[in-house]
Amino acid sequence: MKKSFIILSLFALLLFPVLAQSVAEKAQTKEITVYAYDSFTSDWGPGQALVEAFEAKTGTKVNLIGYPGAVEMLSQVEFEGKNCKADVVIGISDTMACDESMFTVWQPDCYENLEGYNPESGLIPFDYGIFAFVFNSRANMIAPKSLEDLTGEGFKNMVILIDPRTSSVGLGCLMWTIEAMGEEKAMQWWQAMAENALTVSSSWSNAYGLFTEGEAPLVLSYTTSPVYHAMWDGHNDFVALEFSEGHYMTTEYMGILETSTKKDLAKEFCNFILTEGQSKIATDNTMFPANRTTVLPEAFEWALMPEKILNENVKTDTSQIDRYIDLWTKAVVK
């Protein structure tokens, strides 16, 4: 008996480090990786604060990785394929052609309150916005009243545009012009703007940075952009302009990749973004939150609500995106 007890004790001593290592390894697996566009992950975006709050609440570590634009982010996911490091992808817009089979279909806890939620899709809306040109009202010039006005000589080098090949915002503007003018006139507009604009930036953050630095008085952005400056800069010099052709609405989504081995943790993170995180999305991403129960700050009174929304209640046809990009490239790139 004594001999057996000694053997069992030795076995337990040998087994203890193995069990301890197994427990430690399980603890270490409480970690997810999230891909997002740069304005989400930047110091002034909502990403870092949301990650810190989620980590403090759940103990789950979040590796937040930023890309220059949503289009580049999605391209990286597609390039990595089955070996994609991400569990969650944030920032896919409804103007981007996307293989939705890459994403897990699931039901968020607050699904009944989500604007634009589709139970058959793995892409979950987390915010939405309306494209507009933002104008520095201190500029010594009369503000344009239409897309067509921007092509005039008086706006030479006064406008900052964004490349639709690399940015979802640039792509949104391309869809906006096509919806407003038709394909042929839209390409003529872009061709004229390629000559008239100060630059065609690769991303929204680069474009908006040039605008706030005073490089040009007009930039492609959202109707909600002035809200940010009212909240954080204490001024209302920047205003979103209402154009006669109407405006284009866009929804941004997040999704859990089918290749993720940590779907439960990923769902927990997404549910956090859709509930507790929505106020931060509204203020720091400066977009309308998808969760209709979110209480907005008074500064959102500065958000323009255009009378005419061109694609309201109309699902964007992304099957033509590649062709539109090709037409744009031929019209703009010399």
C-alpha positions as CSV (number, residue, x, y, z in Angstrom):
1,M,0.0,0.0,0.0
2,K,2.8,2.4,1.0
3,K,4.6,1.6,-2.3
4,S,1.4,2.2,-4.3
5,F,0.8,5.5,-2.5
6,I,4.4,6.7,-3.3
7,I,3.9,5.8,-7.0
8,L,0.6,7.6,-7.2
9,S,2.2,10.6,-5.4
10,L,5.0,10.7,-7.9
11,F,2.6,10.4,-10.8
12,A,0.5,13.3,-9.4
13,L,3.7,15.4,-9.1
14,L,4.6,14.6,-12.7
15,L,1.1,15.3,-13.9
16,F,0.6,18.6,-12.1
17,P,2.9,20.6,-14.4
18,V,1.2,19.2,-17.4
19,L,-2.3,20.1,-16.1
20,A,-1.0,23.6,-15.1
21,Q,0.4,24.1,-18.6
22,S,-2.9,23.0,-20.1
23,V,-4.8,25.5,-17.9
24,A,-2.3,28.2,-18.9
25,E,-2.7,27.4,-22.6
26,K,-6.5,27.6,-22.3
27,A,-6.1,31.0,-20.6
28,Q,-3.9,32.2,-23.3
29,T,-6.4,31.2,-26.0
30,K,-8.8,33.9,-24.6
31,E,-7.6,36.2,-27.4
32,I,-9.0,37.4,-30.7
33,T,-7.7,39.4,-33.7
34,V,-9.7,42.1,-35.3
35,Y,-9.0,43.8,-38.7
36,A,-10.4,47.3,-39.3
37,Y,-9.8,50.4,-41.4
38,D,-7.3,53.0,-40.2
39,S,-9.8,55.7,-39.1
40,F,-11.4,53.1,-36.7
41,T,-8.0,52.0,-35.2
42,S,-6.4,55.5,-35.1
43,D,-5.7,57.4,-31.9
44,W,-8.8,59.6,-32.5
45,G,-11.0,56.7,-33.7
46,P,-13.2,54.5,-31.4
47,G,-11.2,51.3,-31.8
48,Q,-8.6,51.6,-29.1
49,A,-11.1,52.8,-26.4
50,L,-13.6,50.0,-27.3
51,V,-10.9,47.4,-27.1
52,E,-9.7,48.6,-23.8
53,A,-13.2,48.6,-22.4
54,F,-14.0,45.1,-23.7
55,E,-10.7,43.7,-22.4
56,A,-11.4,45.2,-18.9
57,K,-14.9,43.8,-18.9
58,T,-14.2,40.3,-20.2
59,G,-10.4,39.6,-19.8
60,T,-10.2,38.8,-23.5
61,K,-7.2,40.2,-25.3
62,V,-8.0,41.9,-28.6
63,N,-5.3,42.4,-31.2
64,L,-6.6,45.3,-33.3
65,I,-4.9,45.6,-36.7
66,G,-5.5,48.6,-39.0
67,Y,-5.4,48.9,-42.7
68,P,-5.2,52.1,-44.8
69,G,-8.8,51.6,-46.1
70,A,-11.7,49.1,-46.0
71,V,-11.0,47.9,-49.6
72,E,-7.4,47.1,-48.7
73,M,-8.5,45.4,-45.5
74,L,-11.0,43.1,-47.4
75,S,-8.3,42.4,-50.0
76,Q,-6.0,41.2,-47.2
77,V,-8.7,38.9,-45.8
78,E,-9.2,37.4,-49.3
79,F,-5.5,37.1,-49.8
80,E,-5.0,35.2,-46.5
81,G,-7.9,32.9,-47.3
82,K,-8.2,29.9,-44.9
83,N,-5.1,31.1,-43.1
84,C,-6.6,34.5,-42.2
85,K,-5.4,35.7,-38.8
86,A,-8.5,37.7,-38.1
87,D,-11.5,36.5,-36.2
88,V,-13.5,39.6,-36.7
89,V,-13.5,42.2,-39.6
90,I,-14.9,45.7,-39.0
91,G,-15.7,48.2,-41.7
92,I,-17.1,46.5,-44.8
93,S,-19.5,48.8,-46.5
94,D,-22.5,48.0,-48.6
95,T,-20.8,49.4,-51.6
96,M,-18.1,46.8,-51.6
97,A,-18.3,43.6,-53.5
98,C,-17.8,40.9,-50.9
99,D,-18.1,37.1,-50.7
100,E,-20.5,36.8,-47.8
101,S,-19.9,33.1,-47.5
102,M,-16.6,34.0,-45.7
103,F,-18.6,35.1,-42.7
104,T,-20.5,33.2,-40.1
105,V,-24.3,33.7,-39.9
106,W,-25.4,34.3,-36.4
107,Q,-27.9,36.4,-34.4
108,P,-26.7,39.3,-32.2
109,D,-28.4,39.8,-28.9
110,C,-29.9,43.1,-29.9
111,Y,-30.8,42.1,-33.5
112,E,-34.3,43.5,-33.2
113,N,-32.9,47.0,-32.7
114,L,-30.4,47.0,-35.5
115,E,-31.0,49.3,-38.5
116,G,-30.4,47.3,-41.7
117,Y,-30.0,43.9,-40.1
118,N,-30.4,40.9,-42.3
119,P,-30.8,37.5,-40.5
120,E,-29.6,35.6,-43.5
121,S,-26.3,37.5,-43.7
122,G,-23.1,37.1,-41.6
123,L,-22.5,40.9,-42.1
124,I,-23.8,42.7,-39.1
125,P,-24.5,46.5,-39.4
126,F,-22.8,48.6,-36.7
127,D,-23.2,52.1,-38.1
128,Y,-24.4,54.1,-41.1
129,G,-23.8,57.5,-42.7
130,I,-24.7,59.7,-45.7
131,F,-22.0,60.9,-48.1
132,A,-21.5,64.7,-48.5
133,F,-18.9,67.3,-49.2
134,V,-17.7,69.1,-46.1
135,F,-16.9,72.8,-46.6
136,N,-14.8,75.1,-44.5
137,S,-17.2,78.1,-44.1
138,R,-14.2,80.4,-43.3
139,A,-13.0,80.0,-46.9
140,N,-13.3,83.2,-49.0
141,M,-15.6,81.6,-51.5
142,I,-19.3,80.7,-52.2
143,A,-20.1,77.1,-51.4
144,P,-21.1,74.8,-54.2
145,K,-24.7,73.7,-54.4
146,S,-24.3,70.6,-56.6
147,L,-21.9,67.9,-57.8
148,E,-21.8,69.7,-61.1
149,D,-20.7,73.0,-59.5
150,L,-17.5,71.3,-58.3
151,T,-16.3,70.9,-61.9
152,G,-16.3,74.7,-62.4
153,E,-13.2,76.8,-62.7
154,G,-13.9,78.5,-59.4
155,F,-13.2,75.2,-57.6
156,K,-9.9,74.5,-59.2
157,N,-7.6,72.8,-56.6
158,M,-10.3,73.4,-53.9
159,V,-11.6,69.8,-53.6
160,I,-10.1,66.7,-52.1
161,L,-11.5,63.4,-53.5
162,I,-10.8,59.8,-52.5
163,D,-9.8,56.8,-54.7
164,P,-12.6,54.2,-55.0
165,R,-10.0,51.5,-55.6
166,T,-8.6,51.7,-52.1
167,S,-11.3,53.4,-50.0
168,S,-14.9,52.5,-49.3
169,V,-15.6,56.2,-49.0
170,G,-14.2,56.8,-52.5
171,L,-16.2,53.9,-53.7
172,G,-19.3,55.3,-52.1
173,C,-18.8,58.6,-53.9
174,L,-18.4,56.7,-57.2
175,M,-21.7,55.0,-56.5
176,W,-23.2,58.3,-55.6
177,T,-22.3,60.0,-58.9
178,I,-23.5,57.0,-60.9
179,E,-26.9,57.0,-59.1
180,A,-27.2,60.7,-59.5
181,M,-26.1,61.1,-63.1
182,G,-26.0,57.8,-64.8
183,E,-22.8,56.0,-65.8
184,E,-21.8,58.1,-68.8
185,K,-22.2,61.5,-67.1
186,A,-20.7,60.2,-63.9
187,M,-17.5,59.2,-65.7
188,Q,-17.4,62.6,-67.4
189,W,-17.7,64.2,-64.0
190,W,-14.9,62.1,-62.6
191,Q,-12.7,62.9,-65.6
192,A,-13.4,66.6,-65.1
193,M,-12.7,66.4,-61.4
194,A,-9.4,64.6,-62.0
195,E,-8.3,67.8,-63.6
196,N,-10.1,70.1,-61.1
197,A,-9.5,68.5,-57.7
198,L,-6.4,69.2,-55.6
199,T,-5.8,65.5,-55.2
200,V,-7.4,62.1,-55.2
201,S,-6.3,60.6,-51.9
202,S,-5.9,56.9,-51.1
203,S,-8.0,56.9,-47.9
204,W,-10.6,59.0,-46.1
205,S,-8.2,59.7,-43.2
206,N,-5.5,61.0,-45.5
207,A,-8.1,63.2,-47.3
208,Y,-9.7,64.5,-44.2
209,G,-6.3,65.2,-42.7
210,L,-5.4,67.4,-45.7
211,F,-8.7,69.2,-45.3
212,T,-8.3,70.0,-41.6
213,E,-4.7,71.2,-42.3
214,G,-6.2,73.8,-44.6
215,E,-4.9,72.3,-47.9
216,A,-8.3,72.7,-49.5
217,P,-11.8,74.0,-48.4
218,L,-13.8,71.0,-49.6
219,V,-13.5,67.3,-48.9
220,L,-15.5,64.2,-49.6
221,S,-16.9,62.9,-46.2
222,Y,-20.2,62.4,-44.4
223,T,-23.1,64.6,-43.3
224,T,-22.0,63.7,-39.7
225,S,-18.5,65.0,-40.0
226,P,-19.3,68.5,-38.5
227,V,-20.5,66.7,-35.4
228,Y,-17.0,65.7,-34.5
229,H,-15.7,69.2,-34.6
230,A,-18.7,70.5,-32.6
231,M,-18.0,67.9,-29.9
232,W,-14.2,67.9,-29.8
233,D,-12.9,71.1,-31.4
234,G,-15.6,73.4,-30.1
235,H,-16.4,75.0,-33.4
236,N,-18.9,74.8,-36.3
237,D,-16.7,76.1,-39.1
238,F,-17.0,72.9,-41.1
239,V,-20.4,72.3,-42.6
240,A,-21.8,69.4,-44.7
241,L,-23.3,70.8,-47.9
242,E,-26.7,69.7,-49.3
243,F,-26.5,69.1,-53.1
244,S,-29.4,69.4,-55.5
245,E,-28.7,65.9,-57.0
246,G,-29.4,64.2,-53.7
247,H,-27.1,62.2,-51.5
248,Y,-26.1,58.5,-51.1
249,M,-26.4,56.5,-47.9
250,T,-24.0,53.8,-46.8
251,T,-24.0,51.1,-44.0
252,E,-20.9,49.7,-42.4
253,Y,-20.7,46.1,-41.3
254,M,-18.7,43.8,-39.2
255,G,-18.4,40.0,-39.6
256,I,-17.0,36.9,-37.9
257,L,-14.9,34.9,-40.3
258,E,-15.9,31.2,-40.9
259,T,-12.2,30.4,-40.5
260,S,-12.1,31.7,-36.9
261,T,-11.6,29.1,-34.2
262,K,-12.8,31.5,-31.5
263,K,-16.3,32.3,-32.7
264,D,-17.8,32.5,-29.2
265,L,-15.3,35.2,-28.1
266,A,-15.8,36.9,-31.4
267,K,-19.6,37.0,-30.9
268,E,-19.1,38.4,-27.4
269,F,-16.9,41.2,-28.9
270,C,-19.4,42.0,-31.6
271,N,-22.3,42.1,-29.1
272,F,-20.3,44.5,-27.0
273,I,-19.8,46.8,-30.1
274,L,-23.5,46.6,-30.9
275,T,-24.6,47.6,-27.3
276,E,-22.3,49.3,-24.9
277,G,-20.0,50.3,-27.7
278,Q,-22.5,52.1,-29.8
279,S,-22.2,55.5,-28.1
280,K,-18.5,55.4,-28.7
281,I,-19.1,54.5,-32.3
282,A,-21.4,57.5,-32.6
283,T,-19.0,60.0,-31.0
284,D,-15.6,58.8,-32.2
285,N,-16.5,57.2,-35.6
286,T,-18.9,60.1,-36.0
287,M,-21.6,58.0,-37.7
288,F,-25.1,57.1,-36.9
289,P,-25.1,54.0,-34.7
290,A,-27.0,51.0,-36.1
291,N,-28.6,50.2,-32.7
292,R,-31.7,52.4,-32.7
293,T,-31.8,52.5,-28.9
294,T,-28.6,54.5,-28.7
295,V,-29.0,58.0,-27.2
296,L,-27.1,60.5,-29.3
297,P,-25.4,63.6,-27.9
298,E,-26.8,67.1,-28.7
299,A,-23.9,67.7,-31.1
300,F,-25.6,65.4,-33.7
301,E,-27.9,68.4,-34.3
302,W,-25.1,69.5,-36.6
303,A,-25.5,66.4,-38.8
304,L,-27.2,67.4,-42.1
305,M,-30.2,65.3,-43.0
306,P,-30.7,65.8,-46.7
307,E,-34.2,65.9,-48.1
308,K,-33.3,63.5,-51.0
309,I,-31.6,60.2,-50.4
310,L,-31.0,58.5,-53.7
311,N,-30.7,54.9,-52.5
312,E,-33.1,54.9,-49.5
313,N,-34.5,51.5,-48.9
314,V,-32.7,50.2,-52.0
315,K,-30.0,47.5,-51.7
316,T,-26.8,48.4,-53.5
317,D,-26.0,46.2,-56.5
318,T,-22.4,45.2,-55.9
319,S,-22.3,42.9,-58.9
320,Q,-21.3,45.9,-61.0
321,I,-18.5,47.2,-58.8
322,D,-15.6,45.8,-60.7
323,R,-17.0,47.2,-64.0
324,Y,-17.5,50.6,-62.3
325,I,-14.0,50.6,-61.0
326,D,-12.7,49.8,-64.5
327,L,-14.7,52.6,-66.0
328,W,-13.4,55.0,-63.3
329,T,-9.8,53.9,-63.9
330,K,-10.1,54.6,-67.6
331,A,-11.6,58.0,-67.0
332,V,-9.3,59.2,-64.3
333,V,-5.9,57.4,-64.3
334,K,-3.6,58.8,-67.0
